[in-house]
Amino acid sequence: MTKPKANPQHPTPAYCVYPPPMRGLPFLSVAIMPDGSVIARAFRSVEEATTDNQDLIKNKRH
């Protein structure tokens, strides 16, 4: 995946998947918006979280 170039006049959201900090906790699909708001969803697997993250990027579901 190519990282978009930062443009201060048109900031873009940041997307990432966080691994669980300890066993038994979920993976998180996270989108951080330029205004500081955050969308985070929990998933059982890294694959599910990654798919959700990619869907956020493709569909701009924020």
Secondary structure, DSSP 8 states (H G I E B T S, - for coil): -------TTS---EEEEE--SSTTS-EEEEEE-TTS-EEEEEESSHHHHHHHHHHHHHHT--
